Amino acid sequence: MIVGYARTSTVDQTAGLEAQERDLLAAGCEKLFIEQVSSVDIVARIKLAEVLDFIREGDVLVVTKLDRLARSVAHLLELLEVLTAKGASLRILAMGIDTATPTGKLMLTILAGVAEFERSIMLERQREGIARAKAEGKYKGRAPTALAQRDEVMRLKGEGLGATEIAKLLGIGRASVYRVQSQANNAAI
């Protein structure tokens, strides 16, 4: 059986999800597993777990692009190991790769390694750029939004509102409300 898996990171990406679904159906997928969740939140990727459980010997798992499936080379290799143990293979449409062949497995591993290397280099350059900008006094970082609203947090607290209500009213996190209150208490001591 040809099984498709589609994923987008947010619910706002409906067009991307529809395009994946269309491409998977055009590739002959008989069953689709679709979810909208970040790739790094592996615990929340329920449909990925379901598709891996569903796959049987001789099945092919099809995805449109590699980044829709795996978050790293290690994760990809882990998924490939599961598929291989079940006697199934992986096909990535955008790369024209099918792991049913030894060449397909080799190419996938090489390309995934290159993609991870590129991402590492990009992150390294980003960190270097931020460090340089900080040294030149051009990068200040994100302004602390909760501390800027300290007086308002304390006023609302004085009116008897709880941390959750204050956070919602001011558009800040509840932990930020507690942090502001803690700093105010420490300053009073």
C-alpha positions in Angstrom: 0.0 0.0 0.0 1.2 3.5 -0.7 0.7 5.7 2.3 1.1 9.5 2.5 2.2 11.7 5.3 1.6 15.5 5.2 2.5 18.1 7.8 2.6 21.8 8.2 3.9 23.7 11.3 0.9 25.9 11.9 -2.8 25.9 11.2 -2.3 29.0 9.1 -0.6 27.0 6.4 -3.7 25.5 4.9 -2.6 26.1 1.3 0.7 24.2 1.9 -1.2 21.3 3.4 -3.7 21.2 0.5 -0.8 21.2 -1.9 0.9 18.3 -0.1 -2.4 16.4 0.0 -2.9 17.0 -3.8 0.7 15.8 -4.6 0.4 12.7 -2.4 -2.9 11.7 -4.0 -1.3 12.3 -7.5 1.5 10.0 -6.4 -1.0 7.2 -5.8 -1.4 7.3 -2.0 -4.3 5.2 -0.9 -4.3 6.4 2.7 -3.2 9.8 4.1 -2.1 10.9 7.5 -2.2 14.7 7.9 -1.3 16.9 10.8 -0.5 20.5 11.6 2.2 20.6 14.3 5.8 21.8 14.6 8.5 19.3 13.6 10.4 19.9 16.8 7.4 18.9 19.0 7.9 15.2 18.4 5.5 14.3 21.2 2.6 16.1 19.6 3.2 14.4 16.2 0.4 11.9 16.7 -0.2 11.3 13.0 3.5 10.5 12.4 3.3 7.9 15.2 0.1 6.5 13.7 1.5 6.2 10.2 4.6 4.4 11.6 2.3 2.0 13.4 0.1 1.5 10.4 2.9 0.8 7.8 3.3 -2.9 7.0 5.8 -5.0 5.0 5.9 -3.9 1.3 4.2 -0.5 2.0 5.7 2.7 0.8 5.6 5.9 2.9 5.4 9.0 0.7 6.1 12.6 1.7 6.4 15.6 -0.5 9.6 17.0 1.0 12.1 15.7 3.6 11.5 18.6 6.0 7.8 17.5 6.3 9.0 14.2 7.9 12.3 14.5 9.8 13.8 17.3 11.9 17.4 16.1 11.6 19.6 13.5 10.1 19.5 11.5 13.3 15.7 11.6 13.3 15.5 10.7 9.6 17.8 7.7 10.2 15.7 6.7 13.2 12.5 6.8 11.0 14.3 4.9 8.2 15.3 2.2 10.7 11.7 1.8 11.8 10.5 1.6 8.1 13.2 -0.9 7.2 12.5 -3.1 10.2 8.9 -3.3 9.0 9.9 -4.1 5.4 8.7 -0.7 4.1 10.4 2.0 2.2 10.3 5.8 2.0 9.7 8.0 -1.1 10.4 11.7 -1.1 8.7 13.3 -4.1 10.6 16.6 -4.3 14.0 14.8 -4.2 13.0 11.9 -6.5 14.3 9.5 -3.9 13.0 6.0 -3.1 14.7 4.1 -0.3 13.5 0.8 -1.8 16.8 0.8 -3.7 20.3 0.9 -2.1 21.2 3.9 -4.2 18.1 5.7 -2.9 19.1 5.0 0.7 22.6 6.3 0.0 21.4 9.5 -1.7 18.9 10.2 1.0 21.6 9.9 3.7 24.0 12.1 1.8 21.5 14.8 1.0 20.1 14.8 4.6 23.7 15.2 5.9 24.3 18.1 3.5 21.0 19.8 4.6 21.9 19.5 8.2 25.4 20.8 7.6 23.9 23.9 5.7 21.6 24.6 8.6 24.4 24.4 11.1 26.5 26.8 9.0 23.6 29.2 8.7 23.0 29.1 12.5 26.7 29.6 13.1 26.8 32.7 10.8 23.7 34.0 12.5 25.4 33.7 16.0 28.5 35.4 14.6 26.5 38.2 13.2 24.6 38.8 16.4 27.9 38.7 18.4 29.4 41.3 16.0 26.4 43.5 16.2 26.4 43.3 20.0 30.1 44.2 20.0 29.4 47.3 17.8 26.4 48.2 20.1 23.9 47.7 17.3 22.1 44.7 18.7 20.3 45.1 22.0 18.1 42.0 21.8 14.4 41.9 22.4 13.0 44.4 24.8 11.6 42.8 28.0 7.9 43.4 27.5 6.8 42.3 30.9 9.3 44.5 32.8 8.2 47.5 30.7 4.6 46.9 32.0 5.8 46.5 35.7 3.7 49.3 37.0 0.6 48.0 35.2 1.2 44.5 36.5 1.4 45.7 40.0 -1.6 48.0 39.7 -3.7 45.0 38.5 -2.4 42.8 41.2 -3.3 45.5 43.7 -6.9 45.4 42.3 -7.0 41.7 43.2 -6.6 40.2 39.8 -4.8 36.8 39.5 -1.7 36.2 37.4 -3.6 34.4 34.6 -6.0 37.4 34.3 -3.2 39.9 34.3 -1.3 38.0 31.7 -4.3 37.8 29.4 -5.1 41.5 29.8 -1.5 42.6 29.1 -0.6 40.1 26.5 2.3 38.6 28.5 3.1 35.2 29.9 1.9 34.2 33.3 5.5 33.4 34.3 6.3 37.0 33.4 3.7 38.2 35.8 5.1 36.1 38.6 8.7 37.3 37.7 7.6 41.0 37.9 5.8 40.4 41.3 8.9 38.5 42.6 11.2 41.4 41.6 8.9 43.9 43.2 8.7 41.9 46.4 12.6 41.5 46.5 12.9 45.3 46.0 10.6 46.0 48.9 12.7 43.8 51.3 
